[in-house]
């Protein structure tokens, strides 16, 4: 369900923001790292295997069967992925791009919550919404 009309000033400014993000050097640099990852089948296989290991350990944890050896093995696999330039840069790039989304979303959400532009102190703090007022 669309709330805003296609010609809304809000959507125009949102498009402008999106354009700024897409033109930013940080965005382009990180997308290039992600593209490099998707061209490297061995890196993808390593990452996929690591993801499967994480799922397996999550199931073990839920069943109360997770051991210290499991955790150490996971940490070693994670370190190996981060040490590989392709997978390490891919993981960092994904984190940065997700961080941009979260930061912009948080600022918009906080503006709607406060009814004004948020100040830095309004955005400081932990939790999903910064103040814990949403019950998170």
Number of C-alpha atoms within 10 A of each C-alpha: 3 5 6 10 9 10 8 11 11 12 13 12 11 12 12 12 13 12 11 12 14 13 11 11 11 14 16 13 11 20 17 15 20 19 12 15 21 15 11 12 10 13 20 15 11 16 20 12 13 16 13 12 16 16 12 14 18 14 13 14 13 10 9 9 11 15 12 8 9 17 13 11 13 16 12 12 17 16 12 14 20 16 12 13 14 21 24 19 20 25 18 15 20 15 13 15 15 11 12 14 11 13 13 12 12 17 18 14 14 19 16 12 12 10 9 10 13 17 11 8 8 14 16 11 11 9 12 13 18 16 14 11 9 9 8 9
